[in-house]
Amino acid sequence: MVRTAAIRALKNLGSVEDLPLLAGYVFTAASAEEREALKQTVTALANRVPEIEKRAGFLLQALSNPQFQTGMSAVSRDPAFEILAGIGGKKALAFIFDKTKSRDPLVRSAAVRSLAKWVDFRAAPELLAVCKASATGEHQRLTFESYVNLTIAAPLSPQKKLRMFKDVMTAARDVEQEKFVLSNLGYVKLYETLDFLEPYLGNAELQAAAADAAAYVILPQTGENDGLYGTRTAQKLKKAIGLTGDEYLKEQCVQYLKTMPLKEPPAFVALFNGRDLNSWKGLMSDPPTRARLDAKALAKLQRKADKKMRRHWKVKKGVLCFDGKGHSLCTKKDYKDFEMSVEWKIGKHGDSGIYLRGSPQVQIWDIAQWPEGSGGLYNNKKHTGKPLFVADNPIGQWNHFRILMKGRRVTVYLNDILVVDDVVMENYWERDKTIYPAGQIELQAHNSRLNFRNIYIRPLSTGPGSKTKNKN
C-alpha cells in the first residue's frame, strides 16, 4: 500500500528523470493495484517530454532488455504495451504494430489491445491494416471500433475523415458495423458525404441509419449557422425525412426546410489556370500605402510591379515557379470570407507564406530550421501564432493547405491535419486595427525558390453553408 501510494504521488511530484527506474518497476509490480498506479504515473511523466518521439524511448529500451524479456509474462508485458498506447510516437507504434503479427497468440492479443487504445490519430493506417487482416473476430471488432472512434476525434479535415470512413466501410463484416460507420458520418458536414450516403438510402437494412446521418450532415449545429443548403440538398433532406424513424430529428428537418436557401452553394474556381499569370499581379506596396495613393499613382506603380513580377514568376508544366528574386505575387481580385486550397513545395532553407487580405501570413518554411512547422499565423502577437502540429511533408515534396477565413478568424489544415483552429488573425500593418474586411491574396517571396499549383478558392457566405464560426 505504501509503495503504491508513493508511485501515485510521483504522477505529480516526479520528473522525467524517474522514467528509467519506473520502467523496471513496470515489469516487477507486486499487485494489480501497483501495476495500475505505474501505468498512470509512467504515462503522465512520459507525456511531459516535449518531443513525442522521445517519450517512449526508456520503455522501448527496457522491453528490448534481455533481463526483462527472460520470463516476461502477460502480467508484466501487458501494462508496458498499454503505457505505449498512452504515449504514442512513431517508434512505439512500429513496435506494437510488429507485435500484432507475433506468432505468440498472447503477445499478438496484447499488442492488438494496445493498438486499439492508441491515443495518436496517426495510428489509423495500422489499425485499419490489422482490422482487415484479422482472422480473430474480437481483434477485428476492437480495431474496427477504435478506427471509427479515432477518426471522429482526430484533428483532421472533414475531407480526410470522409476518406477514412470510406476506407473502414470496406472492412465492415456485418450490418451492425456498417450502421456504426453510417451513424458517425453525421459528424462529417460535407456535400460529398451526402453523395456517399445516397446508395445506402436504398438499402432496406441500412436506410434508416443513412437517413439519420444525412439529416445530421445537413442540419446546422446548435448555435451555429453551418447548415448545408441548395435545391439538391433540400431534395436529399426530404428523402431522409421519409426514412428516419427519429421523430424529433424529423421535426428538426421539417423546420430547417422552411428556411433553407435553395440557391446552390458556390463552387471552387481556379486562381491559377496552370497556363499563365492572367489572374495575378505584382506586389506594389502594403495596404496602408496603397490606400493613400490616387488611381493614377496606383496604376503607374502597378505597371512597374507587374513588369518586375514577370521576370521572376513563371509557369512551367502547370506549376507556378518563383526563382527566389523579386517580390510577392498577388491576386488581381480582393477577397472577403473564403475557402482556399493550394499546393506548395519549397527547397532546403525555403521560406514563404500566404498573405490573407493583404496581411501576413499563413507561414511556410523548412522545419529543419524552424521545427515548429508550417501553417501557423506567424505574425500574431496577442493570439496563438504557432501551429498545433508539425504536419509538413519532407523538403522537396508537395504540401497542401486548406485555408478558411471567416471574419477575423482563420482555420488552416496542412496535409489534412488541423494546425490552426479558428484563430483571430491580427493586422500586421496596423496593429491598432482589426484585419481588413477584404484584400488580395499574396504568395510571399522571401529570397528562396518556390513552387505552387492547384490553387482554388470559393467565397464563404454569412448564411447557411458557412464552414467556420463567426465570432467577431
C-alpha positions as CSV (number, residue, x, y, z in Angstrom):
1,M,0.0,0.0,0.0
2,V,2.8,2.4,0.9
3,R,4.7,1.7,-2.3
4,T,1.6,2.1,-4.4
5,A,0.8,5.4,-2.7
6,A,4.4,6.6,-3.4
7,I,4.1,5.6,-7.1
8,R,0.8,7.5,-7.4
9,A,2.4,10.6,-5.7
10,L,5.2,10.6,-8.4
11,K,2.5,11.3,-11.0
12,N,2.5,14.9,-9.7
13,L,5.8,15.1,-7.9
14,G,8.1,13.0,-10.1
15,S,10.1,14.1,-13.2
16,V,11.1,12.6,-16.5
17,E,14.4,11.6,-14.9
18,D,12.5,9.0,-12.9
19,L,11.2,7.1,-16.0
20,P,14.0,4.6,-16.5
21,L,13.7,3.5,-12.9
22,L,9.9,3.3,-13.1
23,A,10.2,1.3,-16.3
24,G,11.9,-1.5,-14.3
25,Y,9.1,-1.4,-11.8
26,V,6.5,-2.0,-14.5
27,F,7.9,-5.5,-15.0
28,T,8.2,-6.3,-11.3
29,A,5.0,-4.8,-9.9
30,A,3.7,-6.9,-7.0
31,S,-0.1,-6.4,-7.4
32,A,-2.7,-5.3,-9.9
33,E,-3.2,-2.1,-7.9
34,E,0.5,-1.3,-8.2
35,R,0.5,-2.0,-11.9
36,E,-2.4,0.3,-12.5
37,A,-0.6,3.1,-10.5
38,L,2.5,2.6,-12.5
39,K,0.6,2.8,-15.8
40,Q,-0.9,6.1,-14.9
41,T,2.3,7.6,-13.4
42,V,4.6,6.5,-16.2
43,T,2.2,7.7,-18.9
44,A,1.8,11.1,-17.2
45,L,5.5,11.6,-16.8
46,A,6.4,10.4,-20.3
47,N,3.9,12.9,-21.8
48,R,5.8,15.7,-20.2
49,V,8.6,15.2,-22.6
50,P,8.1,17.9,-25.3
51,E,9.1,15.8,-28.3
52,I,6.7,13.0,-28.8
53,E,9.3,10.7,-30.5
54,K,11.5,10.8,-27.3
55,R,8.7,9.9,-24.9
56,A,8.8,6.1,-25.3
57,G,12.5,5.5,-25.6
58,F,13.0,4.5,-22.0
59,L,10.3,1.8,-22.2
60,L,11.2,0.5,-25.6
61,Q,14.8,0.1,-24.3
62,A,13.5,-1.8,-21.3
63,L,11.3,-4.0,-23.5
64,S,14.4,-5.0,-25.6
65,N,16.5,-5.7,-22.4
66,P,17.1,-9.5,-22.2
67,Q,16.9,-9.1,-18.4
68,F,13.2,-8.2,-18.7
69,Q,12.5,-10.4,-21.7
70,T,13.5,-13.5,-19.8
71,G,10.4,-15.0,-18.2
72,M,8.3,-12.0,-19.1
73,S,4.6,-12.8,-18.5
74,A,1.4,-11.3,-19.7
75,V,1.1,-9.7,-16.2
76,S,4.2,-7.7,-16.7
77,R,4.1,-7.3,-20.5
78,D,0.5,-6.0,-21.0
79,P,0.9,-2.9,-18.7
80,A,4.0,-1.9,-20.7
81,F,2.1,-2.3,-24.0
82,E,-0.8,-0.2,-22.6
83,I,1.7,2.5,-21.5
84,L,3.0,2.8,-25.1
85,A,-0.6,3.3,-26.2
86,G,-0.9,6.3,-23.9
87,I,2.4,7.8,-25.1
88,G,2.3,7.3,-28.8
89,G,5.0,8.2,-31.3
90,K,6.3,6.5,-34.5
91,K,8.8,4.1,-32.8
92,A,6.3,3.0,-30.2
93,L,3.7,2.4,-32.9
94,A,6.1,0.5,-35.1
95,F,7.0,-1.7,-32.1
96,I,3.4,-2.5,-31.3
97,F,2.3,-3.0,-34.9
98,D,5.1,-5.5,-35.3
99,K,3.9,-7.4,-32.2
100,T,0.4,-7.7,-33.7
101,K,2.0,-10.1,-36.2
102,S,3.7,-12.2,-33.5
103,R,3.4,-16.0,-33.6
104,D,2.7,-16.0,-29.9
105,P,-1.1,-15.5,-29.6
106,L,-0.8,-13.9,-26.2
107,V,1.7,-11.3,-27.4
108,R,-0.4,-10.7,-30.5
109,S,-3.6,-10.2,-28.4
110,A,-1.8,-7.8,-26.0
111,A,-0.5,-5.8,-29.0
112,V,-3.9,-5.5,-30.6
113,R,-5.5,-4.4,-27.4
114,S,-2.7,-1.7,-27.1
115,L,-3.2,-0.6,-30.6
116,A,-7.0,-0.3,-30.1
117,K,-6.3,2.1,-27.2
118,W,-3.8,4.3,-29.1
119,V,-4.0,8.0,-28.4
120,D,-2.3,9.3,-31.5
121,F,-4.5,9.6,-34.6
122,R,-1.5,8.7,-36.7
123,A,-2.1,5.1,-35.8
124,A,-5.1,4.9,-38.2
125,P,-3.3,3.1,-41.1
126,E,-2.0,0.4,-38.7
127,L,-5.5,0.0,-37.1
128,L,-7.1,-0.5,-40.5
129,A,-4.4,-2.9,-41.6
130,V,-4.9,-5.1,-38.5
131,C,-8.7,-4.8,-38.8
132,K,-8.6,-6.1,-42.4
133,A,-6.1,-8.8,-41.7
134,S,-7.6,-10.2,-38.5
135,A,-8.8,-13.7,-38.5
136,T,-10.0,-13.3,-34.9
137,G,-13.4,-11.7,-34.6
138,E,-12.5,-10.0,-31.4
139,H,-9.4,-8.4,-32.8
140,Q,-11.3,-7.2,-35.9
141,R,-14.1,-5.7,-33.7
142,L,-11.6,-3.9,-31.4
143,T,-9.6,-2.4,-34.2
144,F,-12.7,-1.6,-36.3
145,E,-14.4,0.4,-33.5
146,S,-11.2,2.0,-32.5
147,Y,-10.5,3.2,-36.0
148,V,-14.0,4.8,-36.3
149,N,-13.7,6.5,-32.9
150,L,-10.2,7.7,-33.7
151,T,-11.5,9.2,-37.0
152,I,-14.2,11.1,-35.2
153,A,-11.9,12.6,-32.6
154,A,-8.8,13.2,-34.9
155,P,-7.8,16.8,-35.7
156,L,-8.2,16.2,-39.4
157,S,-10.0,17.9,-42.2
158,P,-13.6,16.7,-42.9
159,Q,-12.4,15.6,-46.4
160,K,-9.8,13.3,-44.8
161,K,-12.3,11.9,-42.4
162,L,-14.7,11.1,-45.2
163,R,-11.9,9.2,-47.0
164,M,-11.2,7.3,-43.8
165,F,-14.8,6.4,-43.3
166,K,-15.0,5.1,-46.8
167,D,-11.9,3.0,-46.2
168,V,-13.2,1.4,-43.0
169,M,-16.6,0.7,-44.6
170,T,-14.8,-1.8,-46.8
171,A,-13.6,-3.6,-43.6
172,A,-17.1,-3.9,-42.1
173,R,-18.1,-7.6,-41.7
174,D,-21.7,-7.3,-40.8
175,V,-24.7,-4.9,-40.9
176,E,-24.1,-3.6,-37.4
177,Q,-20.6,-2.5,-38.2
178,E,-21.9,-0.8,-41.4
179,K,-24.5,1.0,-39.2
180,F,-21.8,2.1,-36.8
181,V,-19.9,3.8,-39.7
182,L,-23.0,5.4,-41.1
183,S,-24.1,6.8,-37.7
184,N,-20.8,8.5,-37.3
185,L,-20.8,10.0,-40.8
186,G,-23.3,12.6,-39.5
187,Y,-20.2,14.4,-38.0
188,V,-18.7,15.0,-41.4
189,K,-20.5,18.1,-42.8
190,L,-19.7,17.9,-46.4
191,Y,-21.8,17.8,-49.6
192,E,-19.6,14.9,-50.6
193,T,-20.8,13.0,-47.5
194,L,-24.4,13.2,-48.8
195,D,-23.2,11.7,-52.1
196,F,-21.6,8.8,-50.3
197,L,-24.7,8.2,-48.2
198,E,-27.0,8.2,-51.2
199,P,-26.7,4.5,-52.2
200,Y,-27.4,3.4,-48.6
201,L,-30.7,5.2,-48.6
202,G,-32.0,2.4,-50.9
203,N,-30.7,-0.4,-48.7
204,A,-33.6,-1.7,-46.5
205,E,-31.3,-2.7,-43.7
206,L,-29.2,0.5,-43.7
207,Q,-31.5,3.2,-44.9
208,A,-32.6,4.4,-41.5
209,A,-29.0,4.9,-40.3
210,A,-28.1,6.5,-43.6
211,A,-31.1,8.9,-43.4
212,D,-30.2,9.9,-39.8
213,A,-26.6,10.6,-40.9
214,A,-27.8,12.6,-43.9
215,A,-30.0,14.7,-41.7
216,Y,-27.2,15.5,-39.2
217,V,-24.9,16.4,-42.1
218,I,-27.4,18.9,-43.5
219,L,-28.8,20.4,-40.3
220,P,-27.0,23.4,-38.7
221,Q,-25.2,22.6,-35.4
222,T,-26.7,24.1,-32.3
223,G,-25.9,27.8,-32.1
224,E,-24.1,27.7,-35.5
225,N,-25.0,28.9,-39.0
226,D,-23.4,26.0,-40.8
227,G,-26.3,24.1,-42.3
228,L,-25.9,22.8,-45.8
229,Y,-28.3,24.2,-48.5
230,G,-29.3,24.2,-52.1
231,T,-32.0,22.6,-54.2
232,R,-30.3,19.2,-54.4
233,T,-29.6,19.2,-50.7
234,A,-33.3,20.0,-50.0
235,Q,-34.3,17.0,-52.0
236,K,-32.0,14.8,-50.1
237,L,-33.3,16.1,-46.8
238,K,-36.9,15.4,-47.8
239,K,-35.8,11.8,-48.7
240,A,-34.2,11.5,-45.2
241,I,-37.4,12.7,-43.5
242,G,-39.3,9.9,-45.2
243,L,-36.8,7.3,-44.0
244,T,-35.8,8.3,-40.5
245,G,-37.5,6.7,-37.5
246,D,-36.4,9.5,-35.2
247,E,-39.5,11.8,-34.7
248,Y,-37.5,14.6,-33.0
249,L,-34.9,14.6,-35.8
250,K,-37.7,14.5,-38.4
251,E,-39.3,17.7,-36.9
252,Q,-35.9,19.5,-36.9
253,C,-35.5,18.7,-40.6
254,V,-39.0,19.9,-41.4
255,Q,-38.3,23.2,-39.6
256,Y,-35.0,23.7,-41.3
257,L,-36.5,23.1,-44.8
258,K,-38.7,26.2,-44.2
259,T,-35.7,28.5,-44.1
260,M,-33.1,26.6,-46.2
261,P,-31.9,28.7,-49.1
262,L,-32.4,26.8,-52.4
263,K,-29.6,28.6,-54.2
264,E,-26.7,26.2,-54.8
265,P,-23.6,26.9,-52.8
266,P,-20.6,28.5,-54.6
267,A,-18.2,26.2,-56.3
268,F,-14.4,26.4,-56.2
269,V,-12.8,28.4,-59.1
270,A,-9.2,28.3,-60.2
271,L,-7.0,31.2,-59.1
272,F,-4.2,29.7,-61.2
273,N,-5.2,28.2,-64.5
274,G,-1.9,26.3,-65.0
275,R,-1.1,28.2,-68.2
276,D,-0.4,31.9,-67.5
277,L,-0.5,34.7,-64.9
278,N,-3.6,36.5,-66.1
279,S,-5.3,36.4,-62.7
280,W,-2.2,37.8,-60.9
281,K,-0.3,41.0,-60.5
282,G,3.0,42.0,-58.9
283,L,3.2,43.3,-55.3
284,M,3.2,47.1,-55.5
285,S,3.1,48.1,-51.8
286,D,1.5,47.3,-48.5
287,P,-2.2,48.1,-47.8
288,P,-1.8,51.4,-45.9
289,T,0.5,52.8,-48.6
290,R,-1.9,51.7,-51.4
291,A,-4.8,53.3,-49.6
292,R,-3.1,56.7,-49.6
293,L,-2.4,56.7,-53.4
294,D,-4.8,58.0,-56.0
295,A,-5.8,55.9,-59.0
296,K,-3.2,57.4,-61.4
297,A,-0.3,56.8,-59.0
298,L,-1.6,53.3,-58.2
299,A,-1.8,52.4,-61.9
300,K,1.7,53.6,-62.6
301,L,3.3,51.7,-59.7
302,Q,1.3,48.6,-60.6
303,R,2.7,48.6,-64.1
304,K,6.2,48.7,-62.8
305,A,5.4,45.9,-60.3
306,D,3.9,43.7,-63.0
307,K,6.9,44.1,-65.2
308,K,9.3,43.1,-62.5
309,M,7.0,40.2,-61.4
310,R,7.0,38.6,-64.8
311,R,10.8,38.4,-64.7
312,H,10.7,36.1,-61.6
313,W,7.4,34.3,-61.6
314,K,7.0,31.8,-64.5
315,V,4.6,28.9,-65.4
316,K,6.4,25.7,-66.1
317,K,4.5,22.5,-66.9
318,G,1.4,23.6,-65.0
319,V,3.4,24.8,-61.9
320,L,3.8,28.4,-60.7
321,C,7.5,28.8,-60.1
322,F,9.4,31.6,-58.4
323,D,13.2,32.0,-58.9
324,G,14.0,33.4,-55.5
325,K,14.3,37.0,-56.6
326,G,11.9,39.9,-56.8
327,H,8.6,40.3,-54.8
328,S,5.4,38.5,-53.9
329,L,2.7,37.5,-56.3
330,C,-0.8,38.9,-55.7
331,T,-4.3,38.1,-56.9
332,K,-5.9,40.8,-59.0
333,K,-9.2,40.4,-57.1
334,D,-9.8,41.1,-53.4
335,Y,-11.5,38.5,-51.3
336,K,-13.6,38.7,-48.1
337,D,-14.6,35.4,-46.5
338,F,-13.3,32.4,-48.4
339,E,-12.0,28.8,-48.5
340,M,-8.8,28.3,-50.3
341,S,-7.0,25.2,-51.5
342,V,-3.3,25.4,-52.6
343,E,-0.4,23.0,-53.0
344,W,3.1,24.3,-52.4
345,K,6.7,23.0,-52.4
346,I,9.9,24.5,-51.1
347,G,13.6,23.6,-51.1
348,K,16.1,23.5,-48.3
349,H,16.0,26.6,-46.2
350,G,12.9,27.7,-48.0
351,D,10.7,30.4,-46.5
352,S,7.4,31.7,-47.8
353,G,3.7,32.2,-46.8
354,I,0.2,33.0,-47.8
355,Y,-1.0,36.6,-47.1
356,L,-4.7,36.8,-46.4
357,R,-6.5,40.0,-47.3
358,G,-3.0,41.5,-48.0
359,S,-1.8,40.7,-44.5
360,P,0.9,38.2,-43.4
361,Q,0.6,35.3,-43.1
362,V,0.0,31.6,-43.1
363,Q,3.6,30.5,-42.7
364,I,5.6,28.2,-45.0
365,W,9.2,27.2,-44.1
366,D,11.8,24.5,-43.8
367,I,11.2,22.7,-40.5
368,A,14.9,21.8,-40.3
369,Q,15.4,25.5,-39.5
370,W,12.0,26.2,-37.9
371,P,10.9,23.0,-36.1
372,E,7.5,24.3,-35.1
373,G,6.3,23.6,-38.6
374,S,4.3,25.4,-41.3
375,G,0.8,26.7,-41.3
376,G,0.8,29.0,-38.2
377,L,-0.2,32.6,-38.2
378,Y,3.4,33.7,-37.8
379,N,2.8,37.5,-37.2
380,N,0.2,37.1,-34.5
381,K,1.3,38.7,-31.2
382,K,-1.8,38.5,-29.0
383,H,-3.5,35.4,-30.4
384,T,-2.0,32.0,-31.0
385,G,0.6,32.0,-33.8
386,K,2.2,28.6,-33.6
387,P,0.7,25.6,-35.4
388,L,-0.9,22.9,-33.3
389,F,1.0,20.1,-35.0
390,V,4.1,19.7,-37.2
391,A,2.5,18.4,-40.4
392,D,5.0,19.3,-43.1
393,N,6.0,16.7,-45.7
394,P,9.8,16.3,-46.3
395,I,11.5,19.1,-48.2
396,G,11.1,18.7,-52.0
397,Q,7.7,17.1,-51.6
398,W,4.3,18.8,-52.3
399,N,2.3,20.0,-49.3
400,H,-1.4,21.1,-49.3
401,F,-3.1,23.9,-47.4
402,R,-6.8,24.2,-46.9
403,I,-7.4,27.7,-45.5
404,L,-10.7,29.1,-44.3
405,M,-11.1,32.7,-43.4
406,K,-14.3,34.0,-41.9
407,G,-14.5,37.5,-40.4
408,R,-11.3,37.9,-38.5
409,R,-10.8,34.2,-37.9
410,V,-8.7,31.7,-39.7
411,T,-8.6,27.9,-39.8
412,V,-5.7,26.0,-41.5
413,Y,-5.3,22.4,-42.4
414,L,-1.9,21.3,-43.6
415,N,-1.8,18.0,-45.4
416,D,-5.3,17.4,-43.9
417,I,-4.1,18.0,-40.3
418,L,-5.7,20.8,-38.3
419,V,-2.8,23.2,-37.5
420,V,-4.8,26.4,-36.8
421,D,-8.2,26.2,-35.2
422,D,-10.4,29.2,-35.7
423,V,-7.8,31.8,-34.5
424,V,-8.1,35.6,-34.9
425,M,-5.7,36.9,-37.5
426,E,-4.1,40.2,-36.4
427,N,-3.5,43.2,-38.6
428,Y,0.3,43.2,-39.1
429,W,0.3,46.6,-40.9
430,E,-1.8,48.5,-38.4
431,R,-1.7,46.8,-35.0
432,D,-4.4,49.0,-33.6
433,K,-6.9,47.9,-36.2
434,T,-8.6,44.6,-36.9
435,I,-7.8,42.7,-40.1
436,Y,-9.1,44.3,-43.2
437,P,-12.6,43.2,-44.3
438,A,-11.3,42.4,-47.8
439,G,-8.0,42.3,-49.7
440,Q,-5.8,40.4,-52.1
441,I,-4.2,37.1,-51.5
442,E,-0.4,37.0,-51.9
443,L,2.2,34.2,-52.4
444,Q,5.1,35.5,-50.4
445,A,8.5,36.0,-51.9
446,H,11.3,35.6,-49.4
447,N,14.6,35.0,-51.2
448,S,14.0,31.3,-51.9
449,R,12.8,29.3,-54.8
450,L,9.1,28.4,-54.5
451,N,6.5,26.3,-56.4
452,F,2.7,26.5,-56.3
453,R,0.0,24.6,-58.1
454,N,-3.7,23.6,-57.9
455,I,-4.8,27.0,-56.4
456,Y,-8.6,27.2,-55.9
457,I,-10.9,29.5,-54.0
458,R,-14.6,29.9,-53.2
459,P,-16.4,32.5,-51.2
460,L,-18.0,31.7,-47.9
461,S,-21.4,33.1,-47.3
462,T,-22.6,34.5,-44.0
463,G,-25.8,32.4,-44.1
464,P,-26.4,28.7,-44.0
465,G,-23.5,26.8,-45.5
466,S,-20.8,28.7,-43.7
467,K,-17.9,26.5,-42.7
468,T,-16.3,28.4,-39.9
469,K,-17.5,30.1,-36.8
470,N,-18.2,33.8,-37.0
471,K,-17.1,35.1,-33.6
472,N,-16.4,38.8,-34.5
